[in-house]
Amino acid sequence: MESFKIEGGHRLSGSITPQGAKNEALQVLCAVLLTDEKVTIHNIPNILDVNKLIGLLENLGVKIQKLGKGSYSFQADEINIDYLSTPEFAKQSQALRGSILIVGPLLARFGYGGIPKPGGDKIGRRRLDTHFDGFVSLGATFTYTQESHFYTVTAQKLEGNDILLDEASVTGTANIVMAASLAKGTSTLYNAACEPYLQQLCKMLNQMGANIQGVGSNKLIIQGVDKLNGCTHQILPDMIEIGSWIGMAAMTQSELTIKDAGWEHLGIIPSVFERLGISLERRGEDIYIPAHTQGYEIQTFIDGSILTISDAPWPGFTPDLLSIILVTAIQARGEVLIHQKMFESRLFFVDKLIDMGAKIILCDPHRAVVIGNDFRSQLRATTMTSPDIRAGIALLIAALSAKGTSTIHNIEQIDRGYERIEERLQAIGAKIMRA
């Protein structure tokens, strides 16, 4: 097991460029299964979760060619559907939550999709009902084998339908949209997710010949087509990385420029950080963060009550950044209530921050109050274990701001979502080493 050794207390400087978006990559990579023609995708992040999915696609029979850094071509013209029945597939797919996204394309094109219960972050229950309810609404037959925890859907030909999603699940919406693109007739999805990465998937599918209307809204109308074609697609910058670098710059009181951030796709993310008192300046497509040598002050609501930051479906605040907001608030002036609504285990890493000297009250599994130190005292270095991707990067930010040398174990969790992170941080002055 690899670890990071981080010598904290050093200010960073320079510029950092965000990788391609992990959550978009998982969706658009699975979309290559919808056509037998060549699909080229640029700006694919070189991270563990994405590389696992590329390996899974290759084992399914997708022909993959690396064209350059972050650029690949894919051609799914000789898919081995029998691979879904092998122990190797079960092992591979269970190691990756995003593997669920192959089911919709395979069902639509080959009439069969199957997956064992997928893995991923241990952040609480993450049910799959939305995916399979949507497939059933399109005419698929669903079976679940309890002994092997294997989900299966079959259909001779999917039929369009009106579908009201029971939750605005991003991956659920993506899976159903991909399946409906090759269904017979028209499908209407109500309460659909509308995150930028879902919009990117829809734009890619339309470029391939799909007919999807309402992109960017929570009502999608999909007119099924007989066949999809190849295309070329560019993945957006990763908004979660961008938020991570904003929090890191503030906590280490560093002057930092985030290059090519794609501001127009960030929604309310910049304004949420500004509510913590963090100054951001838009410079074209870049974000400039000055060194907050005088600290930063959390705003209150108009009536003076304590600020609450909570997650919500887009255009609300993404749950993947709540861990970053929480750790950034540790050195602010003032107090903030963090309300994590979606996952009941995501805040359980705060005990490690409390051990470092953070003033945090964990009210229940979903809510934590942070009372800012205002840089009157540094966090203390400690030894920690990363429980999931986002908690891992939050602990890394805390370690960079702490006094002394911290150790973070189980950094495979961080590698799942952040590309060559120690090299990129070393380039802007961080004292971090992989052990």
N, C-alpha and C positions, 0 to 999 in steps of 0.2 A: 504494500500500500504506500502510495506516494504522499508527501506532505509539503507544505509551504513553510519556510522560515521567513518571518517578516520582521525587520527592524523598523519600528515605528518612530514617529516624531519628526519625520523629514518632510519638507515641503516639496511639492512636485512642480514642474513647469514644462511648457511646450505644448504640443498638440497630439491628439490621439484620434484615430479614425475608427468609427464603429464598423463591426463586421456586418455581413448580410444577416437578415432577420431569421433567427432560428425557427420561430413559429410559422413564418411564411414558407420557409424551405421545406418543412415537413409536409405541408399541404401540396405545394406545387410539384414536389418530387413524386408524390403518389399519383398526381394527375397524368403523369407520363404513361400510366397503365391504360388510359382511356383510348389510346390510338396506336396503330401499328407503324405510324410514321415517326420520323426523327424529331425529337424535341431538344432544343438547346437552352440551357439555363445558366445565367451569369450571376456572380456575386454570391455563390453558395458558401456558407461559413464552414471552415475546417474545424468542426467540433465533434465531440464523441457521438451525440445523439444523431446528428445528420449523417455521419460516416457509417453508423450502424444501419441506418435506413438504406443508404446506398448499397451496402453489402447485402441487405435483405432483398432489394430489387434485383441485384445481380444474380443471386441464387434462384430467384424466380424465373430467370431467363432474360432479363432486360440487358441489352447490349449497351455497355457504358464506355465512353471514351473521354478521358480528361484532355481538355483543349488548352488549358492554361490555369493560372491561379484562380480558383473559384469558379471556373467555367467547365461545364461538362455537356456532352450530348448523350441522349438516352433514346433507345429504340426498342419498344416492347412488341416486336413482331413474332417472337417465338416464346411465348410464356408457357412455363411448365406448371400448370394448375395443380398437378399431383404433388408438387413440393409442399403444398399446404398440409398434407397428411403425414409429413415426416417429423421425426423427433427433432431434427436439426431446425426446422421451421419453428416448432414450439419453443425451443430454447432461445432462438434468435429474436422472435417477436415478443417474448415475455420480458426481454431486457430493455424494451423501448415502448413507452406510452404511445408514441406517434404511429406505431405499427397498425393501430386501429384504422388509420386513414387509407389503408390498401383495400379495405373491405368493400366500400362503395364502388370504386372503379372496377374491381374484379367482378362484383355482382352484376353491374351494368353491362359489362362487355362479354363475360363468360358465363353468366347465370349462376355463379357460385362464389361465395366469399366466406372465409372462416378465419378465426383468430382465437388463441387462448387468452385468458385474462391478462391484459398487458401490464407491464411494470411502470416505472417512472418514479416521481417524487413521493416520499412518504409524508403527505401533507393532509391526510384525511381521506374520507370516502370520495371517489371520483367515478360515479356511476356511468354506465354506457346505455341506459335505457333510451335516451333521446335518439341515438344512432339507430338502434334496432327498431324502435317504434316507427321511425321515418321510413326505413326499408319495408316494413310490413305495410305501411300505408301506400307504398308504391307497388304492392302486390307480391312481395317476397314472403316465403315461408321461413319462420325462425325456429331454430332448435338450440337448446343449451344442454350440454352433457355435464352433469354436476361432478362426476368422478374426475374428469380431466379438465374441468372449467373451460370447456371449448364452446365458443359461440359460432353458429353456422347460419347462413342465409342462402336460400336458393330461389330461383325464379326462371321460368321459361322466357318471359319478356316483361320488363317492368312497365307499369301503366301510370301515367301522370295522375296526380290527385291534389286536393287541397289539404295541406298539412299545417296544423298549429303545433309548433314545438313547445314542449312543456317547460323548457328553459332555453335561454338564448346562448346555447352552447356553441363555441367557435368551431371545435372539431366536429361536433354533431352536424352543424349547418354545412360545413365543408363536405363532409361525407355524403350527406343527402343531396347537396347540389351536384356533386360529381355523378352520383347515381342517376339523378333526374335528367341530367344532360343527355343521356342516351335512352331515356324512357320514351314510350309511345304517348304522345299527347302533351298536355300542359300541366305543369305542377306549380302550385302557389304555396310558398313558404311564409307563414306568419310567425312573428316573434323570432325572426332569423337574426343571428349575430351579424354585425356590420363593421367589425374591426378592419383597419386598413389592410391587414394581411388576407382577410377573407375577400375584401374588395379586389386585391391583387389576384387571388385565385380566380375570381369571376371574370376579370379582365383577360387573364390568360386563356380561360376556357372559351370566351367569346372570340379571341384571336384564333383559336383552334377550330372555330366554326359553330360553337354552341350559341344558343339564343337565350341570354339571361338579361332580364330587365329589372330595374329597381336597385341596381348595385349601389351600395352606400346607405341603403335604407333597411328597415327591419321587415320589409315585405318584398320577397323575390319571386318573380314570375319566370319560370323556365319552360320554354317550348322545346321538347325533346327533338333530337335530330338522329338520323340513322348512323352517322359516322363523324368522327372528329379527325382533324388533320394535325400535322406537326406545326411547331411555332418556335419563336425565340422569345425568352422572357428574362427580365432583369429583376432580381430580388431587392427589396427596399433595405435601407439601413435598419439595424435592430434598435427599436425604441427602448427596450429594456437595458441594453448596453448604454445607450445615451443617458438614461436616467441614472444608471450606476455611476457613470463618470461625473455627472453633476453632483451627486451626493458625495463622491470621493473628493472632488475638488473643494467642496465646502468644509468637509470634516478635517481635511489636512491644511486648510487655509492656503490653498494653492491657486495660482493663476494658470488657467488651462483653456485651450481651444479645442472644441470637438468639431472635427472636419466633416463636411458633407453629411450633415445630420438630417436633411430632409424635413425641415421645420414644419412644413404644411401637413405632414402626416403624423405629427406628434399630439394633436388634439389638445387636451387640457394639461398634459404632463408639465410643460414649462410653467404654467400658472400655479400648479400645485406646489412646485418647488419655490416659486416666488412667495407663496403664502407662508412658507417657512422662513422667509426673509432673505432668500438667496437671490442675488442679482444675476440676471442673465441678459446678454446682449446678442441680438441676432445680427450676424454679419454675412449677408448673402445666405448661403446654405450652411454656414458655420454657426456654432454657438460659442460665445466667449464668456468665460466665468472669471471675474477678477478675484484676486486673493482677498478673502474676507478676514483681514487682519483685525478688524474691530468686531468680529463676530456677526451673527445674524439673528434677527428677532422674529419669533412666530407671531403672526397676526391673530387677532381674535375676530369673532363674528361681530356684526354691527352693534348688537346689544351688549357687547363686552363678554359674552360667554366663551368658554374654551373652544378652540378650534377642533373640529372633528374631521379627520380624513378617512374616507372609507372607499372600498372598491365597488364597482358597478359595471355592468355591461357597457361596451362602447356606445356613445361617446363619454361614458363615465371613466373613472380612473382605473387603470388596469391593476388587477390584484398582484401581478408579478412584481410591481414596484413598491408595494406596501412595506416589505422588509427593508428596502433602501430608504424610504421615507422615515421609518422608525429609527434606524441607526443614525441617520443624518440629524434627527431632532435631538439626539443625546447632547450635542454641544451647542444647541440653540439657546436663546433667551426666551423663557416662557414655557408653556405646557401645551401638549397636544394629545388628543385621544385618537388612537389608531384603531379602526374597526374593520377587521378582516371578516367579511360576511361569508365568503364562499367555502373556505377550508378550515376545518376545526383543529388542525394540528400545525398550522403554519407559523403560529406565534410562539411555539414551545422552545425556540432557540434563544429567547430573551434571557433565560437564566444565565447563559454564558456572558451576555453583555452586562448583566447585573454583577457577576463575578469580577468584571473588569472595572467596575465603578460607576456604571450607568444607573441613573435614578429612574427606574421603570416599575410600574405597578401592573402586574398581569391580573386583570380583573376577572377574566374567564377565558376559555379557549379562543374567543373571537375578539377580545378587546384588551388594549394595553394603554396605560397613560404614561407618557414620557415627560419627565420634568428636566428641562435642559440644564446642563452644567455651565453654559456660557463660557467655556474654556477656562473657568476658574480652577479646574483640576483636570489633568490628563487622565485618560483611561489607563489602566494597568495592563501590561502584557500578560498573556496567559496561554495555556494549551487548550485547544478546542477541536471538535470534530464537526465537519460540515454535514448536516442532515439532508439538505436538498440544495438545488442550484442557487435559488435566490437567497436563502439563509446563508449559504456559503459565501456569496459575494458580499453580503452585509457584514459577516464576521471579518472578511478580508479588509473591508473599509475601516472597521473598528480597529483592527490590528495596525493598519497604516497610520492611524492617528494616535496610537497608544505609546506609552513610554516603555522602552525595553523591547525585547525580542519575543514575539509570539510564534506559536506553532499551530498550524491548522492541518489536521489529518483528514483522510477520506476526500482528497481534493479531486478525485474522479467526478464527484458531483459538480464541482465548478467547471471542470473540463467539458462536461456535457453541454454547457451553454456558452462558454467564453473561449474564444480562439486565442491560443498562444498567449495567455493573459500575462504570465510573468515576464515574457520578452517585451511585450508592449508597455507594461508598467515600468520595467527597468529603463526603457528608452526615455521616460519622462522623469526619471530620478528616484523611483521607488527602490528600496532595499529589500528585495524579495528573491528567494532562492528556492528552487524545487529540490527536495531531498528524497 
